[in-house]
Every structure is written in structure tokens, then in C-alpha cells.
Amino acid sequence: MVRRTVGRAFTDPESGRVFRPSLFLTLTCDSYGRVRSDGTPVDPASYDYRRAARDALHFSKLVDRFVQNLRRVAGFEVQYFATVEPQRRLAPHLHMAIRGTIPRAELRQIAAATYHQVWWPPTDRVVFDGDHLPIWDEATSSYLDPATGEILPTWDQALDALDADPHAQPLHVVRFGPQVDAKGVLAGSPDADRCIRYLAKYLTKDIAECHTVETVAQEQHVERLLDALRFEPCSPRCANWLRYGIQPQAAKPGLRPGFCASKAHRREYLGYAGRRVLVSRKWSGKTLADHKADRLAWVLRTLGLDPTNDRENTHPAAFPLRFLGDGDRIAWELARPTDPDVPPREHRLLRAVGETLKRRAALHAAQQTTLSATEQRAA
């Protein structure tokens, strides 16, 4: 591995111009059955909703594995910015902007070789259902079989039994589908702007907001997927493990199969509980502290202050940013509600809102002044 985060550079022999192209990559899940143009299955009875639900639940792990394999093949620390959205058939797929370029044939090989195995206890046999459910025992802090009173196997015990079984198989294996779409992009080109806009429009959306349900068939398709997700375990802590006779990890009272609180089972997420927006840590080449320092320096310059002179930066909009946490000026101690000099929480919240509004107004005024001066010089 080479310790760099940018891809290979290419030189035009005629003009001498150096290009460092990037990639816009799209990866999808495999097929679960034939679908129509609106994303609904041709034959709902044969459509594999169970595999679709499991692929959605574990799609984030598959993406992580793909990035690992991609960096191993590329030979450098590939940086990316990606978003996850559902296709019309509701299967999640990945749009990824990759810094650097990799041959399309290698990308297809990497995608085909990438998989994630889910080594969880089997769920092919329902043990507790309906009103016949495990009961919580306060004395042992465990769930018991309501008929025999025996303590259900814990999550660790279930995994140990899985390890001891020489014929055990993974509960599920998630892979990408054969469709791999990769497009080269140059910085500053119309294609680059279009890709950025495409990624940015999903920053504030839920999974379900990316797909509009317009017909009865589409609504039924969503409901069938949600039915498949209802009793599918989403994590080791999922309450659905009680349905299969296993105590979830870190079990607590009140758990009931089919009513897991995880967002993976909600309609607005359609099984995908991971982060919608994925960005590599070295995408910008800076740490979070570097970004904070850059932002502070920009604010101070906008206000007409010297970022390197702490003593002169007494502007009301800069002071909270500049000296917050300065050990020479502020002594911190834990505030208790009974302290006589601690205002009520409502007053502190209003004061914080007021200070934020003052800083924002001061910064806006400085920006308007700078803009006016620039327009006058241009005139």
C-alpha cells in the first residue's frame, strides 16, 4: 500500500496538461425476481422478499467490505463520498464518488468477489409465536420458557453452539448484483457538477423519501417487504431473537418479537439502518480539528480580524469562538441545579440562542460589507 489518498495522474503528450480523473460508481443488489418498470414484481408469490429484506439489513456491511477490497486492489488509500438510496424495486444501491481511477474490469472483479457472511444462529424454526412468548424473570434477569420455566439460551451460548456445529452455515450471504456502472469524471467538468448535485440531493432524505409510492401495486410491494422485515433479526440486540428461542444480546424486560425499536424495521428506512451518507476520513486531506481551525480563521477574516492575534480578537461574534475552552481565561466546574449562581435551564437556553443570533447577525453584516466593497471595485 502506498500512503497517498489521490489517484494516478495522466499527462496529455500534446498539451502537457496533467489530468487526475476520478470515478462515479454505482453498485446494486442482486435480483429477487422479475420486476415491471414501476419496480413492482411480475409475480409477487415467487419474488424473494426474505432475501431482499436480509440484503437491505446487511447492505452497510457489504459496502464496508467493498471499500476494503477496493483499497487492497488499488494499492492506495482510496477516498470516497457516497450515498445510499433505494431503487424503484426498493433494493438499496450505492452511488460513490471515488478519488482516482481504477480499470472497469478490475472494478467488476472486485464487486463480484465482495461478499459478507452473517454468522448468526438459524431462524428457520419458530419457537415462540402469538401469545405464547417468553417471560422475563427479575431474579435471573433472563427470559424463560413459559411452559417449562427454563432459561432461554443467551446470545453468547447460541454463538458457541454455532461454532461447535461442524455443518453450520451462515444465516445469510449478501453480495452485489452483476450490474456495475463506472463513469470517469474530471474535476471542473459539467459531469463533475452533475455528479455532485446528484449526491447532494440525498443528504437530508430518508430512504423512503427517495422513492414515491404512486400506485396500489407499489403500496402492496412496500407492505410485503415490511412484512418480511417485521420478524427478521436486524442485530444481535433485536427483540425478534425471542421468536426463535434465543435471548438477545444485553436482554432487558419488555422485549416482544415483531416490535423491535430499531429503525431498520420502520417504513421510512425499508430495512437499511446504516448511514445514508458515507464519507472517508481522509476525503479532504484534513482532520476535524483542521476543519474547525479553517472555519474559525474564515470567520475572523470576514470580521476583519487577525486570526493570529488572540488579544485583539474581542469582536462579540469572534470571542465565543476564539476563547471557548481557553484554560488561561475560563475555569470550568460542574454546574448543579442547586447552585445559587446557575440560572434556570430555560434562561440558559434562551441566552445561548441569543448569543448565536448575535454572532450570526454580525457575520452576515460583515459579509454584506465585503460584498458591497467588491461590487464597488468592480463598478
C-alpha positions in Angstrom: 0.0 0.0 0.0 1.2 3.5 -0.9 0.5 6.2 1.7 -1.4 8.5 -0.5 -5.1 9.4 -1.0 -5.2 10.6 -4.6 -5.2 8.6 -7.7 -2.8 8.3 -10.6 -2.1 11.4 -12.7 -2.0 11.4 -16.6 -0.2 13.8 -18.9 -1.5 14.8 -22.3 1.5 14.4 -24.6 0.3 17.2 -26.9 -0.7 20.0 -24.5 1.3 18.8 -21.5 -1.7 19.2 -19.3 -1.9 16.9 -16.3 -5.2 15.1 -15.5 -6.1 13.3 -12.4 -9.5 11.6 -13.2 -12.0 10.3 -10.7 -14.8 7.8 -10.8 -18.6 7.8 -10.2 -19.6 4.3 -9.4 -23.0 2.7 -8.9 -23.4 -0.7 -7.3 -26.7 -2.6 -6.8 -28.1 -5.6 -5.1 -28.8 -8.8 -6.9 -32.2 -9.7 -8.5 -35.0 -11.2 -6.4 -37.3 -11.8 -9.3 -38.6 -10.1 -12.5 -40.0 -6.6 -11.9 -42.0 -4.2 -14.0 -41.0 -0.7 -15.0 -42.5 0.7 -11.8 -40.4 -1.6 -9.6 -43.2 -4.0 -8.6 -42.6 -7.8 -9.1 -44.2 -9.5 -12.1 -45.0 -12.5 -9.8 -45.2 -11.4 -6.1 -45.6 -15.0 -5.0 -42.2 -16.0 -6.3 -40.4 -12.8 -5.5 -37.8 -13.4 -2.8 -38.8 -10.9 -0.2 -36.9 -12.6 2.6 -33.6 -12.3 0.7 -34.4 -8.7 -0.2 -35.0 -7.9 3.5 -31.8 -9.5 4.6 -29.8 -7.8 1.9 -31.1 -4.5 3.0 -30.4 -5.2 6.7 -26.8 -6.1 5.9 -26.0 -3.8 3.0 -23.9 -1.4 5.0 -21.5 -4.3 5.9 -21.2 -5.2 2.3 -20.3 -1.6 1.4 -17.6 -1.6 4.1 -16.1 -4.9 2.7 -16.1 -3.4 -0.8 -14.1 -0.4 0.3 -11.6 -2.7 2.0 -11.2 -4.8 -1.2 -11.1 -1.7 -3.4 -8.1 -0.2 -1.4 -6.3 -3.5 -1.4 -6.5 -3.8 -5.2 -5.9 -0.1 -5.9 -2.8 0.0 -3.7 -3.5 3.3 -2.1 -6.0 4.7 0.5 -8.9 5.3 -1.9 -11.1 8.2 -0.7 -14.8 8.3 -1.4 -18.1 10.2 -0.9 -21.2 8.1 -1.3 -24.9 8.0 -0.7 -27.3 5.0 -0.3 -30.8 5.1 -1.9 -33.4 2.6 -2.9 -34.1 1.6 -6.4 -37.7 1.5 -7.7 -37.8 -2.1 -6.6 -36.8 -0.9 -3.1 -33.5 -2.6 -3.0 -30.7 -0.3 -1.7 -27.9 0.7 -4.1 -24.8 2.7 -3.7 -23.6 5.9 -5.6 -19.9 6.5 -4.8 -17.6 9.3 -6.0 -14.1 7.9 -5.9 -10.9 9.9 -5.9 -8.7 8.3 -8.5 -9.4 5.9 -11.3 -9.4 2.1 -11.5 -9.9 0.0 -14.6 -13.5 -1.0 -15.2 -12.6 -4.7 -15.5 -11.0 -4.6 -12.0 -14.0 -2.8 -10.5 -16.3 -5.6 -11.8 -14.0 -8.2 -10.4 -13.8 -6.5 -7.0 -17.6 -6.2 -6.9 -18.1 -9.8 -7.9 -15.6 -11.0 -5.3 -17.0 -8.9 -2.5 -19.4 -10.6 0.0 -20.4 -10.5 3.6 -21.3 -13.6 5.6 -23.8 -13.2 8.5 -22.8 -15.9 11.1 -25.9 -15.7 13.3 -28.0 -18.5 14.8 -30.5 -20.1 12.4 -34.0 -18.7 12.2 -35.7 -21.4 10.2 -37.8 -22.7 13.2 -40.3 -20.5 15.1 -40.3 -21.4 18.8 -42.5 -18.7 20.3 -45.3 -17.0 18.5 -48.6 -15.3 19.2 -49.5 -15.2 22.9 -47.0 -18.0 23.6 -44.0 -15.8 24.3 -41.0 -15.9 26.7 -41.5 -14.2 30.1 -39.0 -12.0 31.9 -37.6 -13.2 35.2 -36.4 -10.5 37.5 -34.5 -12.9 39.8 -32.2 -14.1 37.0 -32.5 -11.1 34.6 -33.3 -13.6 31.9 -36.2 -14.7 29.7 -37.8 -18.0 30.5 -39.8 -20.6 28.5 -43.4 -20.0 29.7 -44.2 -23.8 29.6 -41.1 -25.3 31.2 -39.6 -22.3 33.1 -36.2 -23.0 31.7 -33.9 -20.1 30.9 -33.5 -19.5 27.2 -30.0 -19.7 25.7 -28.2 -16.4 25.7 -26.7 -14.8 22.6 -23.2 -16.0 23.5 -24.4 -19.5 24.1 -26.2 -19.6 20.8 -23.0 -18.4 19.0 -20.9 -21.1 20.9 -23.4 -23.8 19.7 -23.0 -22.4 16.2 -19.2 -22.6 16.4 -19.4 -26.2 17.7 -21.5 -27.4 14.8 -19.2 -28.7 12.0 -22.1 -28.5 9.5 -23.1 -24.9 10.3 -23.8 -22.5 7.5 -24.0 -18.7 7.6 -27.5 -17.3 8.1 -27.1 -15.1 5.1 -24.6 -14.1 2.5 -25.1 -10.7 0.9 -23.5 -9.8 -2.5 -23.7 -7.2 -5.1 -25.6 -7.8 -8.3 -23.9 -8.1 -11.7 -24.6 -4.5 -12.7 -21.6 -2.3 -12.1 -21.7 1.2 -13.6 -18.5 3.2 -13.5 -18.0 6.5 -15.2 -14.8 8.6 -15.4 -15.1 12.2 -14.2 -12.7 15.2 -14.5 -12.7 18.0 -11.9 -14.4 21.1 -13.1 -16.3 19.4 -15.9 -20.1 19.5 -16.3 -20.2 15.8 -15.4 -18.5 16.5 -12.1 -21.0 19.2 -11.2 -23.9 16.8 -12.2 -22.5 14.0 -10.0 -22.1 16.4 -7.0 -25.6 17.6 -7.4 -26.8 14.0 -7.6 -25.1 13.0 -4.4 -26.0 16.2 -2.5 -29.8 15.9 -3.1 -29.9 12.8 -0.9 -28.1 14.4 2.1 -31.3 15.2 4.0 -33.7 12.5 2.8 -34.8 9.3 4.4 -34.6 6.1 2.4 -38.4 6.1 1.7 -38.4 9.7 0.6 -36.2 8.7 -2.4 -39.0 6.5 -3.7 -42.5 7.8 -4.3 -45.4 5.3 -3.9 -47.9 6.2 -6.6 -49.9 3.1 -7.3 -51.7 0.4 -5.4 -49.2 -2.2 -6.7 -46.3 -0.2 -5.3 -48.0 0.2 -2.0 -48.6 -3.5 -1.8 -44.9 -4.1 -2.7 -43.8 -1.9 0.2 -46.2 -3.7 2.6 -44.9 -7.1 1.6 -41.3 -6.0 2.2 -42.2 -4.6 5.6 -43.9 -7.9 6.4 -40.7 -9.7 5.6 -38.7 -7.3 7.8 -41.1 -7.5 10.8 -39.7 -10.7 12.3 -36.3 -10.7 10.7 -33.5 -10.1 13.3 -31.7 -6.8 12.5 -28.9 -7.1 15.0 -27.7 -9.2 18.0 -29.9 -7.0 20.2 -33.0 -7.4 18.2 -36.1 -8.5 20.1 -37.0 -10.9 17.2 -34.5 -13.4 18.5 -37.0 -14.3 21.2 -39.2 -15.7 18.4 -36.5 -18.3 17.7 -35.9 -19.2 21.3 -32.7 -17.1 21.9 -32.2 -14.2 24.3 -31.0 -11.1 22.5 -27.6 -9.7 23.5 -28.0 -7.4 26.6 -31.6 -8.6 27.1 -33.9 -6.4 29.1 -37.5 -6.6 30.1 -40.3 -5.5 27.7 -38.9 -7.1 24.5 -41.5 -8.5 22.2 -40.9 -10.2 18.8 -42.2 -8.1 15.9 -41.9 -4.9 17.8 -38.2 -4.2 17.7 -37.4 -0.5 18.2 -34.6 -0.4 15.6 -35.2 1.9 12.7 -34.4 -0.9 10.3 -38.0 -2.2 10.7 -39.6 1.2 10.0 -41.3 2.1 6.8 -39.1 5.2 6.2 -35.9 3.1 6.2 -37.0 -0.1 4.3 -34.6 -2.3 6.2 -31.5 -0.2 5.7 -30.4 1.1 9.1 -26.9 2.3 8.2 -25.8 5.8 7.5 -27.3 7.4 4.3 -24.2 9.4 3.6 -20.7 7.8 3.7 -17.5 9.8 3.5 -14.0 8.5 4.1 -12.0 10.2 6.8 -9.2 11.5 4.5 -11.5 12.7 1.8 -10.5 16.3 2.3 -7.0 15.5 3.5 -7.7 17.3 6.8 -8.8 16.2 10.3 -11.9 17.6 12.1 -9.6 19.9 14.1 -8.2 21.2 10.8 -11.6 22.0 9.5 -12.6 23.7 12.7 -9.5 25.9 12.6 -10.1 26.8 8.9 -13.7 27.8 9.7 -12.6 29.9 12.7 -9.9 31.6 10.5 -12.5 32.3 7.8 -14.9 33.9 10.4 -12.2 36.1 11.8 -11.1 37.2 8.4 -14.6 38.0 7.4 -15.0 40.1 10.5 -11.8 42.0 9.6 -9.8 40.5 12.5 -6.3 38.9 12.5 -6.6 35.1 13.1 -3.1 35.0 14.6 -3.7 37.7 17.2 -5.7 36.4 20.1 -5.6 39.6 22.2 -7.1 41.8 19.5 -9.9 39.4 18.7 -12.5 40.9 21.0 -15.4 41.2 18.5 -18.6 39.8 20.1 -19.0 37.4 17.2 -15.4 36.1 17.5 -15.0 35.9 21.3 -17.1 32.8 22.0 -15.4 31.0 19.1 -11.9 32.2 19.9 -11.7 31.8 23.7 -14.1 29.0 24.4 -12.1 26.4 26.3 -9.0 28.6 26.7 -7.6 27.4 30.0 -6.0 30.8 30.8 -9.3 32.7 30.7 -12.0 30.2 31.7 -12.2 27.9 34.7 -14.6 25.0 34.2 -16.6 23.3 37.0 -19.7 21.1 37.0 -22.8 23.1 37.4 -25.5 21.6 39.6 -29.2 22.6 39.6 -28.9 23.6 43.3 -26.1 26.1 42.8 -27.4 29.6 43.5 -25.5 31.2 40.6 -26.8 28.8 38.0 -29.8 30.2 36.1 -32.8 28.0 35.2 -32.3 25.8 32.2 -34.8 27.9 30.2 -32.8 31.0 30.8 -29.6 29.4 29.7 -31.1 28.0 26.5 -32.5 31.4 25.6 -29.2 33.1 26.3 -27.4 30.5 24.1 -29.9 31.2 21.3 -29.5 34.9 21.7 -25.7 34.7 21.5 -25.9 32.5 18.4 -28.2 35.0 16.8 -25.9 37.9 17.6 -22.9 36.0 16.1 -24.9 35.1 13.0 -26.0 38.7 12.6 -22.5 40.1 13.0 -21.1 37.6 10.5 -23.9 38.4 8.0 -23.3 42.1 8.3 -19.6 41.6 7.7 -20.3 39.5 4.6 -22.7 42.2 3.2 -20.0 44.9 3.8 -17.4 42.8 1.9 -19.8 42.1 -0.9 -20.7 45.8 -1.3 -17.0 46.7 -1.4 -16.3 44.1 -4.0 -19.2 45.3 -6.2 -18.0 48.9 -5.9 -14.5 47.9 -7.0 -16.0 46.0 -9.9 -18.0 49.0 -11.0 
